[in-house]
Amino acid sequence: MNIKRISSRKAFTLVEVVIASAIAAICVGTSVYGYVIAMQRAEWSAYSLAAQSLAMQRIEQCRACKWDPLAFPAIDELLAANFPTQISILDIPVSGTNVVYATNFTTIQTVSVSPPLKSIRVDCTWGFINKRTYTNTILTYRSPDQ
């Protein structure tokens, strides 16, 4: 009697199968896209940290140079001419040809003569996958050796 009606109601229709497959494909695609974006952001963070390290190395070089205006004769090695533009390889894992170069620009300016004070600014520029250029900047002040 009603056996045919009951059995026909238990099966899935083709429309339900297509919609379920579309929802599953959207979920898988979104998960893969999220993974790719997370991977790119992690790689960008590694590049930025390596560029910050390069800029900090230059700051440390500037802080380590001799500057003693009270000596005879006065010594001032903290000059922009002593720190030309520097092109270096970012310290990131390299395999094959994925070498990334960064450029350090050093700017040294006298802030005050009395008391003596100079500002040191290092801009480290580097490129990323999307061909954009990014810049990490460090600015510090330095007084003479005492």
MARROKE-286801 format. One line per 2 residues: number of its first residue (from 0); their letters; for each residue x, y, z of N, C-alpha, C, O, CB. Coordinates in steps of 0.2 Angstrom, whole numbers. Glycine has a CB too. Layout:
REM MARROKE-286801
NUM> A> X/Y/Z/X/Y/Z/X/Y/Z/X/Y/Z/X/Y/Z; ...
//
This chain:
REM MARROKE-286801
0> MN> 4/-6/0/0/0/0/4/6/0/5/9/-5/-5/0/6; 7/8/5/11/15/6/18/14/6/22/18/7/9/19/12
2> IK> 20/8/4/27/6/4/31/10/-1/37/12/0/29/-2/3; 29/11/-7/32/15/-12/33/22/-10/38/25/-11/28/14/-19
4> RI> 28/25/-7/28/32/-5/33/33/0/37/38/0/21/34/-3; 34/29/5/39/29/11/46/29/8/50/32/10/37/24/16
6> SS> 47/24/4/54/23/1/56/29/-3/62/30/-4/54/16/-3; 51/32/-7/53/37/-11/55/44/-7/58/48/-10/48/39/-16
8> RK> 52/44/-1/54/50/3/60/49/6/63/54/9/48/51/8; 63/44/7/70/43/10/76/45/6/81/46/9/70/36/13
10> AF> 75/45/0/81/46/-5/82/54/-5/78/58/-4/80/43/-12; 88/55/-8/90/62/-9/88/64/-16/89/60/-21/97/64/-7
12> TL> 86/70/-17/85/72/-24/92/75/-27/96/76/-23/80/77/-25; 92/75/-34/98/78/-37/99/85/-35/105/87/-34/97/77/-45
14> VE> 94/89/-34/95/96/-32/99/96/-25/103/100/-24/89/100/-32; 96/92/-20/99/92/-14/107/90/-14/111/93/-10/96/87/-9
16> VV> 109/85/-18/115/83/-19/120/88/-22/125/89/-20/116/76/-23; 117/92/-27/121/97/-30/122/103/-25/128/106/-25/117/100/-36
18> IA> 117/105/-21/118/110/-16/123/108/-11/127/112/-9/111/112/-13; 122/102/-8/127/100/-3/134/100/-6/139/102/-2/125/93/-1
20> SA> 135/98/-12/142/98/-15/144/105/-16/150/106/-15/142/94/-22; 140/110/-18/142/117/-18/144/119/-12/149/123/-11/136/121/-22
22> IA> 140/118/-7/142/120/0/149/117/2/153/121/5/136/119/5; 150/111/1/156/108/3/162/111/-1/167/112/2/156/100/2
24> AI> 161/112/-7/166/115/-11/168/122/-9/174/124/-9/164/116/-19; 163/126/-7/164/133/-4/168/133/2/172/136/3/157/137/-3
26> CV> 166/128/7/170/127/13/177/125/12/181/128/15/166/122/17; 178/120/7/185/118/6/189/124/3/195/125/5/185/112/2
28> GT> 186/128/-2/189/133/-5/191/139/0/197/142/-1/185/136/-11; 187/140/4/188/145/9/193/143/14/197/148/16/181/147/13
30> SV> 194/137/16/199/135/20/206/135/17/211/137/20/198/128/22; 206/133/11/213/134/7/215/141/6/220/143/7/212/130/0
32> YG> 210/146/4/211/153/4/214/156/10/219/160/10/205/156/1; 211/154/16/213/156/22/220/154/24/224/158/27/208/154/28
34> YV> 222/148/22/228/145/23/233/149/19/239/151/22/229/138/22; 232/151/13/236/154/9/238/161/11/243/164/11/234/155/1
36> IA> 232/165/13/233/171/16/237/171/23/241/176/24/226/174/18; 236/166/27/240/166/33/247/165/32/252/167/35/237/160/38
38> MQ> 249/160/26/255/159/25/259/166/22/265/167/24/256/154/19; 255/169/18/258/176/15/260/181/21/265/184/21/253/179/10
40> RA> 255/181/26/256/186/31/262/184/36/266/188/38/250/186/36; 263/177/37/268/175/41/275/176/37/280/178/40/268/167/42
42> EW> 275/175/30/281/177/26/283/184/27/288/186/27/280/174/19; 277/188/26/278/196/26/281/198/33/286/202/34/272/199/25
44> SA> 279/194/38/282/196/45/289/194/46/293/197/49/277/192/50; 291/188/43/298/186/43/302/191/39/308/193/41/299/179/40
46> YS> 300/194/33/304/199/29/304/205/34/310/208/34/300/200/23; 299/207/37/299/213/41/304/213/46/307/218/48/292/215/43
48> LA> 304/207/50/308/206/55/316/206/53/320/209/57/307/200/59; 317/203/47/324/203/45/326/210/43/332/212/44/324/198/39
50> AQ> 322/214/40/323/221/38/324/225/45/329/229/45/318/224/34; 320/224/50/321/227/56/328/226/59/332/230/62/316/226/61
52> SL> 330/219/58/337/217/61/342/221/57/347/223/60/337/210/60; 342/221/50/347/225/46/347/232/48/353/235/49/345/224/39
54> AM> 342/235/49/342/242/51/345/243/58/348/248/60/335/245/51; 343/238/63/346/239/70/354/238/69/357/241/73/343/233/74
56> QR> 356/233/65/363/233/64/367/239/62/372/241/65/365/227/59; 364/243/58/367/249/56/366/254/62/371/258/63/363/252/50
58> IE> 361/254/65/360/259/71/366/257/76/369/262/79/354/258/75; 367/251/77/373/249/82/379/251/79/384/253/83/372/241/83
60> QC> 380/251/73/387/253/70/388/260/71/393/263/73/387/252/62; 382/264/71/383/271/72/384/273/79/387/278/81/376/275/70
62> RA> 381/269/84/382/270/91/389/268/93/391/271/98/376/266/95; 392/264/89/398/261/91/404/266/89/410/265/91/399/254/89
64> CK> 403/270/84/408/274/82/411/279/87/407/281/91/406/277/75; 417/282/86/420/286/91/417/294/89/417/296/84/427/286/90
66> WD> 415/297/95/413/304/94/415/307/101/412/306/106/405/305/93; 421/311/101/423/314/107/425/321/105/431/322/103/429/310/110
68> PL> 421/326/106/423/333/105/428/336/110/431/341/108/416/337/104; 428/333/116/433/335/121/440/333/120/445/335/123/430/333/128
70> AF> 441/328/116/448/326/114/452/331/110/449/335/107/448/319/111; 459/330/111/463/334/106/467/330/102/471/326/104/467/339/111
72> PA> 466/331/95/461/334/92/454/331/93/453/325/94/462/335/84; 449/335/92/442/332/92/441/326/87/443/327/82/436/338/91
74> ID> 437/321/90/436/315/85/428/315/84/424/315/89/438/309/89; 426/315/78/419/314/76/419/309/70/419/311/64/416/321/74
76> EL> 418/303/71/417/298/66/409/297/64/408/293/60/420/291/68; 405/300/68/398/300/67/396/305/62/392/310/63/394/301/74
78> LA> 398/303/55/396/307/50/392/303/45/394/297/44/402/310/47; 388/306/41/384/302/36/389/299/31/387/294/28/379/307/33
80> AN> 394/303/29/399/300/24/402/294/26/404/290/22/404/305/23; 402/292/32/405/286/35/400/280/34/402/274/35/408/287/42
82> FP> 394/282/33/389/277/32/385/277/26/379/279/26/384/277/38; 388/275/20/385/275/14/379/270/13/378/266/18/390/274/8
84> TQ> 375/271/8/370/267/7/372/260/6/377/258/3/366/269/0; 369/255/10/371/248/10/366/243/8/360/244/10/373/246/18
86> IS> 367/239/3/363/234/0/365/227/3/371/225/3/363/234/-8; 360/224/7/361/218/10/356/213/8/351/214/6/362/218/17
88> IL> 357/206/9/353/201/9/349/200/15/352/200/20/356/194/7; 342/200/15/338/199/21/340/192/24/341/187/20/330/199/19
90> DI> 340/191/30/341/185/34/335/181/34/332/180/40/344/187/41; 333/178/29/327/173/29/330/167/25/335/167/22/321/177/25
92> PV> 326/162/26/328/155/23/328/156/15/324/158/12/323/150/25; 334/154/12/335/155/5/336/148/2/340/144/4/341/159/4
94> SG> 332/147/-3/333/140/-7/333/142/-15/327/144/-17/328/135/-5; 338/141/-18/338/143/-25/339/151/-27/344/154/-25/331/141/-28
96> TN> 334/153/-30/334/160/-32/330/165/-28/328/170/-31/333/161/-39; 327/163/-22/323/168/-19/326/172/-14/324/174/-9/318/163/-15
98> VV> 332/175/-16/336/180/-12/332/186/-12/330/189/-18/343/180/-15; 332/189/-6/328/196/-6/333/201/-3/336/200/2/322/196/-1
100> YA> 334/206/-7/339/212/-5/335/217/-2/329/219/-3/342/214/-11; 339/220/3/336/226/7/341/232/6/347/230/6/334/225/14
102> TN> 339/238/6/344/244/6/343/248/12/337/250/14/342/248/0; 349/249/15/349/254/21/351/261/19/356/261/16/353/251/27
104> FT> 347/266/21/349/273/20/350/276/27/345/275/31/343/276/16; 356/279/28/357/281/35/357/289/34/361/292/30/364/279/38
106> TI> 354/292/39/354/299/39/356/302/46/353/299/51/346/302/38; 361/306/47/364/308/53/363/316/53/366/319/48/371/306/54
108> QT> 360/319/58/359/326/58/361/328/65/360/325/70/352/328/57; 364/334/65/365/337/72/359/341/74/356/345/71/371/343/71
110> VS> 357/339/81/351/341/84/353/348/88/349/353/88/348/336/88; 358/347/91/360/352/96/368/353/96/371/347/96/357/352/103
112> VS> 371/359/97/378/359/97/380/360/105/385/357/107/380/366/94; 376/363/109/377/364/116/370/362/120/366/366/120/380/371/118
114> PP> 370/356/123/374/351/123/374/347/116/369/347/113/372/346/129; 380/344/115/380/340/108/376/334/108/375/330/112/388/338/107
116> LK> 372/334/102/367/329/101/366/328/94/365/333/90/360/330/105; 366/322/92/364/320/85/359/315/84/358/311/89/371/317/81
118> SI> 355/315/79/350/310/78/352/306/72/355/308/68/343/314/76; 351/299/73/353/294/68/346/291/66/342/288/70/358/289/72
120> RV> 345/291/59/339/288/57/341/283/51/345/284/47/334/293/54; 339/277/52/340/272/47/334/269/44/329/267/47/344/266/50
122> DC> 333/270/37/327/267/33/330/261/29/334/261/25/325/273/29; 326/255/31/328/249/27/322/248/23/316/246/25/329/243/32
124> TW> 323/248/16/318/247/11/319/240/8/324/237/7/318/252/6; 313/236/7/313/229/4/307/228/1/302/231/2/314/224/10
126> GF> 307/223/-4/302/222/-8/298/215/-6/302/211/-3/303/221/-15; 292/214/-8/289/208/-6/285/205/-12/286/208/-18/283/209/-1
128> IN> 282/200/-12/279/196/-17/275/200/-22/275/199/-28/275/190/-15; 271/204/-19/266/208/-23/270/214/-26/266/219/-28/261/211/-18
130> KR> 276/215/-26/280/220/-29/280/227/-26/282/231/-29/278/220/-37; 277/227/-20/277/233/-17/283/234/-13/287/229/-11/271/234/-12
132> TY> 285/240/-11/291/242/-7/289/244/0/285/248/0/296/247/-11; 292/241/5/290/242/12/297/245/15/302/244/13/288/236/16
134> TN> 296/249/20/301/253/23/301/252/31/295/253/34/302/260/22; 306/249/34/307/249/41/311/255/43/317/256/40/309/242/44
136> TI> 309/259/48/313/265/50/315/264/58/310/263/62/309/271/49; 321/266/59/323/267/66/326/274/67/330/276/63/328/261/68
138> LT> 324/277/72/327/284/74/329/284/81/325/281/86/322/289/73; 335/286/82/338/286/89/342/293/90/344/296/85/342/280/91
140> YR> 344/295/96/348/300/97/354/298/100/355/293/104/344/305/101; 360/302/99/366/300/102/370/306/105/370/311/101/370/296/97
142> SP> 373/305/111/377/311/113/384/308/113/385/302/111/375/313/121; 389/313/113/396/310/113/399/306/118/395/305/123/401/316/112
144> DQ> 404/303/117/407/298/122/410/302/128/412/308/127/414/294/119; 409/300/133/411/303/139/416/299/143/418/302/149/405/305/144
//
